[in-house]
């Protein structure tokens, strides 16, 4: 199992705390310290689990839009998207909880043509207004004649959005482009006329599940 590089410091810190707990427990022969060391060991395992970064393979194609995140589809609707698509778009929202893989991946191949950070609030990411009001990072990809935008959105617990993308970068469908720490949401905006192939309540996998087909 591999781990997201951003998670390595957290894993090492948790492991160091657990090691210190066992050292203290051995030195003092204290059952409360043994219990603390055990709890810290569980913390190490949870942190490592949270930052896991499994390899992913799945369908690929110029007209396919692959899920950029693990989680659950909580909303599908037509909205205005003036910043990159420049008009109406279909928005597909995927909510990630703390048990999902948090590494995000490019939904399409092409050229990164738009990257924009917007500071904001940290309200529940499942709320509809979170797409407009929460801290977020938007990445737009020009793929053939179409534009696809995806937006990493912070939430109540998520306070750190990591995005590798820069304008001019080549985007490869299914490749890693960042992550959000500790649960949040990713919105995908596709052109009106696209065929949505997912449904509410579905649990997509990043880099694997097809969310839509471009016109």
C-alpha positions in Angstrom: 0.0 0.0 0.0 1.3 3.4 -0.9 0.5 6.7 0.9 -0.1 10.2 -0.3 3.2 12.2 0.1 1.3 14.9 2.1 0.4 12.3 4.7 3.9 11.0 5.4 4.7 13.7 8.1 1.4 13.0 9.9 2.1 9.2 9.8 5.7 9.8 11.2 4.4 12.1 13.9 1.8 9.6 15.0 4.3 6.8 15.0 6.7 8.8 17.1 4.0 9.5 19.6 3.2 5.8 19.8 6.9 4.9 20.2 7.2 7.5 23.0 4.1 5.9 24.7 5.6 2.4 24.6 8.9 3.7 25.9 7.2 5.4 28.8 5.1 2.3 29.5 8.2 0.1 29.6 10.1 2.4 31.8 7.4 3.0 34.4 5.5 -0.3 34.0 2.3 1.6 34.1 -1.0 0.1 32.8 -2.4 3.5 32.0 0.6 4.2 29.9 0.3 0.9 28.2 -3.4 1.8 27.4 -2.2 5.2 26.1 0.4 3.5 23.9 -2.3 1.2 22.5 -4.6 4.1 21.7 -1.7 5.9 20.0 -1.1 2.8 17.9 -4.7 2.9 16.7 -4.1 6.5 15.8 -1.1 5.6 13.7 -3.1 2.9 11.9 -6.0 5.4 11.3 -3.7 8.1 9.9 -2.0 5.7 7.6 -5.4 4.4 6.5 -6.6 7.9 5.8 -3.7 8.8 3.6 -3.6 5.6 1.6 -3.1 6.1 -2.1 -4.0 2.9 -4.0 -3.3 2.5 -7.7 -6.4 2.9 -9.8 -7.3 1.7 -13.3 -10.6 1.9 -15.1 -12.3 3.0 -18.3 -10.5 5.7 -20.3 -11.7 7.8 -23.3 -11.8 11.3 -24.8 -15.6 11.5 -24.2 -15.6 10.0 -20.7 -15.6 12.0 -17.5 -14.1 9.9 -14.7 -14.8 10.6 -11.0 -12.1 12.8 -9.5 -12.9 11.6 -5.9 -14.1 8.6 -3.9 -17.3 9.2 -2.0 -21.0 9.4 -2.6 -22.9 11.4 -5.2 -25.1 13.8 -3.3 -26.3 16.2 -6.1 -26.8 16.3 -9.8 -28.2 19.5 -11.3 -27.9 22.1 -14.0 -26.3 25.4 -12.8 -24.6 28.5 -14.0 -20.9 28.2 -14.3 -19.5 31.5 -15.5 -15.9 31.2 -14.4 -14.6 28.6 -16.9 -17.4 27.0 -18.9 -19.0 30.4 -19.4 -22.7 29.5 -19.0 -25.0 26.7 -18.0 -23.4 23.4 -17.0 -24.3 20.1 -15.3 -22.8 19.9 -11.8 -22.1 16.5 -10.2 -21.2 16.6 -6.5 -19.3 13.9 -4.7 -19.1 14.0 -0.9 -16.1 12.4 0.8 -16.2 11.3 4.4 -13.2 10.6 6.6 -13.1 6.9 5.6 -12.8 7.6 1.8 -9.5 7.7 -0.1 -8.8 11.5 -0.3 -6.4 11.6 -3.3 -8.1 13.4 -6.2 -7.6 12.6 -9.9 -8.1 14.3 -13.2 -11.5 13.4 -14.7 -10.4 14.0 -18.3 -7.2 14.4 -20.3 -6.2 17.7 -21.9 -4.5 21.0 -20.9 -5.1 22.8 -17.6 -6.4 26.1 -18.7 -7.8 27.5 -15.5 -6.7 27.4 -11.8 -8.4 29.6 -9.2 -8.3 29.6 -5.4 -11.2 31.1 -3.5 -11.0 31.6 0.3 -14.2 31.1 2.1 -16.1 29.5 4.9 -16.0 25.9 6.4 -19.6 25.0 6.6 -20.9 21.4 6.0 -19.6 20.4 2.6 -22.8 18.4 2.0 -24.8 21.6 2.0 -25.7 23.1 -1.4 -24.4 26.5 -0.6 -20.9 25.1 0.2 -20.3 25.0 -3.5 -20.4 28.8 -3.5 -19.4 29.9 0.0 -16.7 27.4 1.2 -13.0 27.6 0.7 -12.2 26.0 -2.7 -9.8 25.4 -5.5 -11.2 25.2 -9.1 -9.3 23.5 -11.9 -10.5 23.8 -15.5 -9.3 21.4 -18.3 -9.6 22.0 -22.0 -10.3 18.6 -23.5 -10.7 18.6 -27.2 -13.5 21.1 -28.0 -15.0 20.8 -24.5 -14.3 22.4 -21.1 -14.6 20.4 -17.9 -14.2 22.1 -14.5 -13.8 20.4 -11.1 -13.7 22.0 -7.8 -12.2 20.9 -4.5 -14.3 22.2 -1.7 -13.3 22.4 2.0 -15.8 21.4 4.7 -16.4 21.4 8.5 -13.3 19.3 9.2 -11.3 19.7 6.0 -9.0 22.7 6.4 -6.3 22.0 3.8 -6.8 21.7 0.0 -3.8 20.5 -1.9 -3.7 21.0 -5.7 -0.8 20.1 -7.9 -2.3 21.7 -11.1 -0.9 24.8 -12.8 -2.1 26.5 -15.9 -0.4 25.0 -18.9 0.1 21.5 -17.3 -0.9 18.4 -19.2 -3.8 16.6 -17.5 -3.9 12.8 -17.8 -7.2 11.2 -17.1 -7.1 9.2 -13.8 -3.7 10.7 -12.7 -3.3 12.3 -9.3 -3.9 16.1 -9.1 -4.2 16.7 -5.3 -6.2 15.9 -2.2 -8.3 17.4 0.5 -7.4 16.5 4.1 -10.1 15.1 6.4 -13.3 14.8 4.5 -14.9 17.2 2.0 -16.5 17.5 -1.5 -15.6 17.7 -5.1 -17.9 19.2 -7.8 -17.5 18.3 -11.5 -19.0 20.7 -14.1 -19.6 19.3 -17.6 -21.2 20.9 -20.6 -25.0 20.9 -21.0 -25.8 18.1 -23.4 -23.5 15.6 -21.6 -25.0 12.3 -20.6 -24.8 11.7 -16.9 -24.1 8.0 -16.2 -24.1 8.1 -12.4 -27.0 8.6 -10.0 -27.7 10.0 -6.6 -26.4 7.8 -3.8 -23.9 6.0 -6.0 -20.4 5.6 -4.5 -17.9 6.3 -7.2 -14.2 5.6 -7.0 -11.6 8.2 -8.2 -10.0 7.2 -11.5 -12.4 4.3 -12.0 -16.1 5.3 -12.1 -17.5 7.1 -15.2 -19.7 10.0 -14.1 -20.7 11.4 -17.5 -20.1 11.2 -21.2 -19.3 14.5 -23.1 -21.5 15.5 -26.1 
